[in-house]
Structures are given as C-alpha cells and as structure tokens.
Amino acid sequence: MPAALPVPPQPTQRIEPVDARTFTTLLEQLQMAYVAAVAATAGCTMQPVDRDVWGFDAWLIRPPSQIGVGEETPLAVQLKNTTTLKPDPNNQTFSYQFKQRKYFDALAFPRKGVQGICLVMASPPRQASWTTPNHEFMRLEHCCYWINLKGRQVDASIKSPSVKIRTADIFNAEVLGGMMDKLERGEDL
C-alpha cells in the first residue's frame, strides 16, 4: 500500500465566515441591526427598502413632535459594509471606494426633497467576532461612519469613486437626532 501523500497547507483566507454562502447577506444584516438600534435610540423608525431602485437601502423616519401636528422627517440611507477597512481613530479620515459609480451618483445627486447619506461600516473579517454578549450589554464589533455627498462631483471617467470619510463622523443616536432637527428645519445636512 503506497504511503499517503501529505496534504498541502491550505492558503489562509482573510475572511473567516461562519458560512461562506451567506457571508455577504449577513454583513448587510449586521449593519441593518446597527442602524435599527441607533434609529430606535434616537426615537426614529427604520424602514428597509425591499427593492433598491433609487440607490438607498433604508429610510429613517422621525415622527412629528406632536401626534397629528406636523409631518414626519425622513432620511434615506445607503448602507455599505466592508471587511477590507479598519479605520484608525488616530487618523482624521479614511478612504472608502464605491464598487459602482451609480451608488456614488445616487448620493451626490442634489435632491430637493428627501436627503440621503451613506453609512459605511467596517466589520472584522472574522464573522464569529462580530458580537460579544455579556449580562449587561451586547458589544457589536465596529461602528458606522456617515458621509453626506450631496452635490459632490468626480470626473465622469471614474467608474469606482473614492471618498474620504472623517473618523469623527460616527453614526449614533445623538448625530441622527441632530440630522433630523436640521432636516425638520429645512436645512441641508
């Protein structure tokens, strides 16, 4: 009987999924959970967009301050979650590259009505480390950063535009509340 051949070492993957078939979908789900938690803390609802026709993944809606008086305040959000970034809070900015031009264009379009922002989340490549629970809280690995691209322009020949996002622009309930206050007053973000 011939001796068994040694098994060559497998190349290490940068991404460590729990299940590779669902990894991308679950990246989206993780970010949706983060955004829904921030919205709930800020007194807003999050309505996922089932069909991404206009380049947005969800609507964040704050009800009027008094029931039946005034109108709701909406904000459209485009969600981007990546394992290729790890923003360093010691740096003022980090760079994010859109995979397709149309996503940048949807955010840069100078809308007259509902405004939109991009939320970029940098998740660890090891899926099993995304959350850590204990008796007092659930820790979610990394956060979302926001950027308003309304009116920004890049050369038409660039198929995958890059943007600089400030590390100080962490998306949280206080920030969302401030955005909603501005939108309610009719101001730009």
C-alpha positions as CSV (number, residue, x, y, z in Angstrom):
1,M,0.0,0.0,0.0
2,P,1.5,3.3,-1.0
3,A,2.1,5.9,1.7
4,A,-0.4,8.7,1.9
5,L,0.7,11.9,0.3
6,P,0.9,14.9,2.7
7,V,-1.9,17.3,2.4
8,P,-0.6,20.6,1.2
9,P,-1.3,23.5,3.5
10,Q,-4.4,25.5,2.5
11,P,-4.0,29.1,1.8
12,T,-5.3,31.2,4.7
13,Q,-8.4,33.2,3.9
14,R,-8.6,36.8,5.1
15,I,-12.3,36.4,5.6
16,E,-13.4,33.8,8.2
17,P,-17.1,33.2,7.6
18,V,-19.3,31.1,9.8
19,D,-21.0,30.0,6.5
20,A,-19.4,31.4,3.3
21,R,-22.7,31.0,1.3
22,T,-24.3,33.7,3.5
23,F,-21.4,35.9,4.5
24,T,-22.3,39.0,2.3
25,T,-26.0,38.8,3.2
26,L,-25.1,38.6,6.9
27,L,-22.8,41.6,6.6
28,E,-25.9,43.5,5.4
29,Q,-27.9,42.1,8.3
30,L,-25.3,43.2,10.9
31,Q,-25.3,46.7,9.5
32,M,-29.1,46.8,9.4
33,A,-29.2,45.8,13.1
34,Y,-26.7,48.6,14.0
35,V,-28.7,51.2,12.1
36,A,-32.0,50.0,13.5
37,A,-30.6,50.2,17.1
38,V,-29.3,53.7,16.5
39,A,-32.7,54.8,15.0
40,A,-34.6,53.3,17.9
41,T,-32.4,55.1,20.4
42,A,-33.0,58.4,18.6
43,G,-36.8,57.9,18.5
44,C,-36.9,57.0,14.8
45,T,-38.1,54.0,12.9
46,M,-36.0,52.3,10.2
47,Q,-37.9,51.0,7.1
48,P,-35.7,48.8,4.9
49,V,-36.2,49.3,1.2
50,D,-37.1,45.9,-0.4
51,R,-36.2,47.0,-3.9
52,D,-33.1,49.2,-4.2
53,V,-34.3,51.2,-7.2
54,W,-33.0,54.6,-6.1
55,G,-29.7,53.6,-4.6
56,F,-31.0,53.6,-1.0
57,D,-31.3,50.6,1.4
58,A,-33.4,52.1,4.2
59,W,-35.5,55.1,5.3
60,L,-35.0,56.6,8.8
61,I,-38.2,58.4,9.9
62,R,-38.8,60.6,12.9
63,P,-42.4,61.2,13.8
64,P,-43.7,64.7,14.3
65,S,-43.2,66.0,17.8
66,Q,-47.0,66.0,18.4
67,I,-49.3,63.4,17.0
68,G,-51.4,64.8,14.2
69,V,-49.4,68.1,14.1
70,G,-46.6,68.5,11.5
71,E,-45.1,65.9,9.3
72,E,-42.6,63.1,9.6
73,T,-39.0,63.8,8.9
74,P,-37.4,61.2,6.6
75,L,-33.8,60.5,5.8
76,A,-32.6,58.0,3.1
77,V,-29.6,55.9,3.8
78,Q,-27.3,53.9,1.6
79,L,-25.5,51.1,3.5
80,K,-22.0,49.9,2.8
81,N,-20.3,47.2,4.9
82,T,-16.8,46.0,4.2
83,T,-14.2,43.8,5.8
84,T,-11.3,45.5,3.9
85,L,-11.2,48.6,6.1
86,K,-10.2,49.2,9.7
87,P,-10.5,53.0,10.3
88,D,-7.9,54.3,12.7
89,P,-9.3,56.8,15.1
90,N,-5.8,58.4,15.3
91,N,-6.2,59.4,11.6
92,Q,-8.7,62.2,10.7
93,T,-10.0,60.3,7.7
94,F,-10.1,57.0,5.9
95,S,-10.9,56.3,2.3
96,Y,-13.9,54.3,1.0
97,Q,-14.2,53.2,-2.6
98,F,-17.6,52.6,-4.2
99,K,-17.7,49.4,-6.3
100,Q,-20.0,51.0,-8.8
101,R,-20.4,54.6,-9.9
102,K,-24.2,54.5,-9.6
103,Y,-24.0,54.3,-5.8
104,F,-21.9,57.4,-5.6
105,D,-24.2,59.2,-8.1
106,A,-27.3,58.4,-6.1
107,L,-25.8,60.1,-3.0
108,A,-24.3,63.1,-4.9
109,F,-27.5,64.0,-6.7
110,P,-28.7,67.3,-5.3
111,R,-32.2,66.2,-4.2
112,K,-34.9,68.8,-3.5
113,G,-36.9,66.5,-1.3
114,V,-35.6,63.7,0.9
115,Q,-31.9,63.9,1.6
116,G,-29.6,60.9,1.7
117,I,-26.4,59.9,3.4
118,C,-24.0,57.0,3.1
119,L,-23.3,54.8,6.2
120,V,-20.0,52.9,5.9
121,M,-19.4,50.1,8.4
122,A,-16.0,48.4,8.7
123,S,-16.6,44.9,10.1
124,P,-14.0,42.4,11.2
125,P,-13.3,39.7,8.7
126,R,-13.8,37.0,11.4
127,Q,-17.6,36.7,11.5
128,A,-17.7,34.9,14.8
129,S,-16.3,38.0,16.4
130,W,-19.0,40.4,15.2
131,T,-20.8,40.4,18.5
132,T,-19.8,39.7,22.1
133,P,-22.6,39.4,24.7
134,N,-22.4,39.7,28.5
135,H,-25.1,40.2,31.2
136,E,-25.1,44.0,30.8
137,F,-24.8,44.6,27.1
138,M,-24.1,43.2,23.6
139,R,-20.9,44.5,22.1
140,L,-21.1,45.0,18.3
141,E,-17.7,45.0,16.6
142,H,-17.2,48.2,14.9
143,C,-19.4,51.1,14.0
144,C,-20.9,53.0,11.1
145,Y,-19.4,56.3,9.8
146,W,-21.6,58.7,7.9
147,I,-20.9,61.0,5.0
148,N,-23.1,63.4,3.0
149,L,-22.1,63.5,-0.6
150,K,-24.9,65.8,-1.8
151,G,-23.5,68.0,-4.7
152,R,-20.1,66.3,-4.8
153,Q,-18.6,65.7,-8.2
154,V,-15.9,63.4,-9.5
155,D,-14.6,63.1,-13.1
156,A,-17.1,61.2,-15.3
157,S,-14.4,58.7,-16.3
158,I,-14.0,57.3,-12.8
159,K,-16.0,54.1,-12.6
160,S,-15.4,53.4,-8.8
161,P,-15.2,56.8,-7.0
162,S,-13.4,57.0,-3.7
163,V,-14.3,59.4,-0.8
164,K,-12.6,60.5,2.3
165,I,-14.7,59.9,5.5
166,R,-13.9,61.6,8.8
167,T,-13.3,59.2,11.6
168,A,-15.0,61.7,13.9
169,D,-18.3,61.2,12.0
170,I,-19.6,58.1,13.9
171,F,-23.2,57.4,13.3
172,N,-25.0,57.4,16.6
173,A,-28.3,58.5,18.1
174,E,-27.1,62.0,19.0
175,V,-25.9,62.6,15.5
176,L,-29.1,61.2,13.9
177,G,-31.2,63.4,16.2
178,G,-29.1,66.4,15.1
179,M,-29.6,65.5,11.4
180,M,-33.4,65.1,11.9
181,D,-33.5,68.5,13.6
182,K,-31.8,70.1,10.6
183,L,-34.0,68.3,8.1
184,E,-37.1,69.3,10.1
185,R,-36.0,73.0,9.8
186,G,-35.5,72.5,6.0
187,E,-31.7,72.8,6.2
188,D,-29.1,70.7,4.4
189,L,-27.0,68.2,6.2
